Amino acid sequence: MKKNSVVIVGSGLGGLLCGYILSKEGYEVIILEKNNQIGGCLQTFVRNNCVFDTGMHYIGSMDNGQPLNYLFKYFGLTQKLRLKRLDLNAFDIIDIADSKYAYPQGFNNFTETITKYFPSEHDAIKKYVNKLQEIGLSLTDLLENKVKPGTTGMARFGHFYENTYEYICSLTNNYRLQNVLAALNPLYAGDPKTAPLYLHGIINYSLIQSSWRLVDGGAQIANILTEEIKNNGGKILIKSEVKEFVPGADKSIHHVVLTDGEKIEGKYFISDINPSKTLELTNSELLRNIYKKRIHSIEQTISVFSLYIVLKKNEFQYMNYNYYRYNNQNVWGVQTYSPDTWPDGYMLYTPATSASQEYAENIIAITYMKYDEMLKWEHTTIEKRGNEYKMMKEQKANLFINQIEKQFPGIKSKIKAYYTSTPLTYRDYTGTPKGSVYGIKKDSNNPLSTFILPRTKIPNLLMTGQNINLHGVMGVTLGSLLTCGELIGFNYLLKKIHDAS
């Protein structure tokens, strides 16, 4: 039985960032990953010599002086990541029922461009952009430690009682404009009844500031962090699934037990897995039943079906933008689809590779898919789901490709091969309940009910990852700071980040 200062369960972005911070501060760190590849949603896989991302599509705020660039300098990422900036005048193309709108980078550029589509709505568009910048300023204030003393967690960001849909509707009665402004809601699985404005604001603020692809995939983030953690004396073990957090005589966690029976002790434990799963593995009297019930009752965001297309060589132009398609006028309605109309919309992009600047090697297309459609195979495991499951995936893939063909005529003839993933794939590779794509569903009507603090009632058990405050690269990075701040001091950590810039 080995003794380690900090045992981190899960090697997603949150776990790796916490491992980096704490190993850099002299803690003995060991990260336990159940799969044979680290990174969670940073994972990539290779088919037909093409690299495919599983969850990292593009990132924002990576230009000089911008928040993620500022944070990543501390983590040694800014200097090493291979990035490609998306089109300045159209990093996203929004196609709403065959009407197309460009999302440009830069707030003035965004205001001017969207105003060209809606000349009489300049004031509404300007108010919207001002609100994004206001929310972005709260992020800057957090990083510069300008928040009120004693303010913690989600309260640092503000706007979490405001609803995204209601706010956008308050700006204008123009239904088309409302949908254009809300069009990136798939990046947080937005529900018009519950989506908090802070979540929409942070994501849109970051991407409009500047938008980037990771050349040859997001796994480079995981690889860089892994190397630094090991250089700091930390360890990362793959194929090491935790089956139990075991308390000691003082009711704090004493050790974890792996599925192979090995026990690993620690002074502190950080869970980078879903909070509901963490509680299932934790039998401690310090966790009250009311807390457990609240965590288990929180709704998870919807899952997705992904299509990974290998293209014939030099037959499809690389697109330096992302394409969002909505078959109907309502951009909020995609996740409430009926099986008869699936897919109602999707997001599609051509990943950036070092092999070619002109032609795309592959395409990734993603659409919502309900976990309920997977119930027949719920108790199966990877590669052991049977022929009926394979037939279902093939049918879904054909429906999806037919939809893409309508917007990209001739694409079928350019496909060399394709692969798919379902909510079960996401469930088994990322450990999220029902393959939830963004973890816990945040609720502007009752934000505290979906708000999970990094520190639990067990003194030496902390949580991190996309379920703590925010998801996405920016959100998980901020969450890792809040988690580690519980051990080394948040203000101390902010100073370290400031000094690194």
Buried (B, 14 or more C-beta within 10 A) or exposed (E): EEEBBBBBBBBBBBBBBBBBBBBBBEBBBBBBBBBEBBBBBBBBBEBBEBBBBBBBBBBBBBBEEBBBBBBBBBBBBBEBBEBBBBBEEBBBBBBBBEEBBBBBBBBEBBBEBBBEBBEEBBEBBBBBBEBBBEBBEBBEBBBEBEBEEEEBBBEBBBBBEBBBBEBBBEBBEBEBBBBBBBBBBBBBBBBBEBBBBBBBBBBBBBBBBBBBBBBBBBBBBBBBBBEBBBEBEBBBBBEBBBEBBBBEEEBBBBBBBBEEEBEBBBBBBBBBBBBBBBBBBBEBEBBEEEBBEBBEEBBBBBBBBBBBBBBEEEBBEBBBBBBBBBBBEBBBBBBEBEEEEBBBBBBBBBBBBEBEEEBBBBBBBBBBBBBEBBEEBEEBEEEEBEEEBEEBBEEBBEBBBEBBBEBBEEBEEBBBEBBBBBBBBBBBBBBBBBBBBBBBBBBBEEBEEBBBBBBBEBEBBBBBBBBBBBBBBBBBBBBBBBBBBBBBEBEEBBEBBEEBE
